[in-house]
C-alpha cells in the first residue's frame, strides 16, 4: 500500500515538474513570484 502511495506521489510530482518547464508556465510562475515579492516589500497599510 505504501509503495503505491509513493508511486502516485512521484507521478504527480513529475507532472508538475514537466508543466513548470514549459515557457508559458515559466512566465506565469515568474509573474506570481514577482507579485509576492512586491507585496512583501510594501510598507504596512495604515
Buried (B, 14 or more C-beta within 10 A) or exposed (E): EEEEEEEEEEEEEEEEEEEEEEEEEEEEEEEEEEEEEEEEEEEEEE
